[in-house]
Amino acid sequence: MSENSNRPRVLVADDERVIADTLAMILNQSGFEARAVYSGERALELAPTFEPNMLISDVIMADLNGIDAAIRIREILPEIKILLFSGQAATADLLEKARAQGHEFEILAKPVHPQDLLSRLRA
């Protein structure tokens, strides 16, 4: 756990770099310690060392989709809060598959308004 900060840590994963960077910037300015990554694989690599309290991830990404990344990260960090977002219809099938395996995720539609995101994270 980071000794230099007691701000909640948030890992933001989106293969659209401008979205990931913008969300991380907004979160950093709003009292969180946020880092942006641009793939599900990178989120999975960073999670054990960054130890985020929350993962915000796009669902549809090229290498490892956000749902599979979330499931694998939750295996490492069981207490992590996960918030997924997507602008694509294919998400419903992936969510159903995850639910069938016993995983439940909250999902927001893209584009995500910063105030909506912040209110979900502070809930």
N, C-alpha and C positions, 0 to 999 in steps of 0.2 A: 504494500500500500504506500502511496506517495506520502512522505513525511512533510514535504514542503507546502502542502495545501490540503485543506479539509473541504475544498469545494467538490461537489459531486463530479465525477469523471464520466464523460460521455464520448463514446466512439461512434463516429458518423461514417457510414459506408455507402458510397454511391459511385457508380462508374461514370456519372456525369460530374466531372471535376468541379465545375462552377457551382453545382448544387451542394456537393459535399463541403467545399470550402466556405460557401456562404453560410450554410447551417452551422458549421463549426465556429465561424466568426461571430454570428449572432449569439450562440451559446456562450462563447468566451466573454462576450460583452454583457451577458445576463447572469453572471455569477457561477458559471460552470467551467470546468477544465475540459475542453473538447479537443479532440484530434480527428482529422479527416483522413480517410483512406479511400482508395478508388477501386477496390475489388473485395469480394467476399473472402478470397484467399488471404489477402493482406489483413483484413479484420481478424481472421482466425489466427494469423501470425502474431499480431500486436496484442490481442486480448490478454494472454497470460502475463505479460510484463506491464502493460498499462493498467490492468485490472479495473476496467470501467464499471461504474455502477449501472450504466445504461448503454444500450446499443440502439442506435437509430439507423435503419438500413433500408435501402431500396430493395425491392424483391427481385426484379429482373436485372441480373448482371451477367456478364459474359462467362466468367470462369465458374464461380460458385454462387448460386442464387442466394438471396438474402435469407430465405427460410432455412435452407440447409446450413448456412453459416451460423444463423441464430441457434439452431438446434445444437450444433457442435460447440459453440461458445458457451451455451448454457450447461453443457456437460463439464466444462472447465470452471465456470463461474455460476453455480446454481442459483444464486440470489439476484442475478442481473435482471434488470427491467428491460424489456425489449419492445421497441416500437418500430413497426415496418410501414413503409409507404410505397405506393406504386401508381403509375399512370397507365398500366396495361391490364387488359382483360385476362390475360393468362394467369394472373395472380390467383384467381378464385380456385383453379385446379390445384395449384401448389399448396394453397391454404387447406383445402380439403384433405389432401394427402398428408399434410402435417397433423391435422386434427385426428385423422385415422390412426396416427402413430402416438396420439396422446399429447400433442403439443398445441397450445392455444396462444395465439398472438393477436395483439391489437394492431390494426392497420389503418393508416390514413391515406387519403387519395392525394395524388400530386396534382397541381402544385400545393405544397403545404404552406399555409400562412404562418409566419413566425409566432404570432400570438397564440394560435391554436396549438402549435408544437410546445411552446413554453408552458401553457396551461396543462397539457397532458403530462409533461415531465414533472411538474410541481405537484401533481395530484397524489 
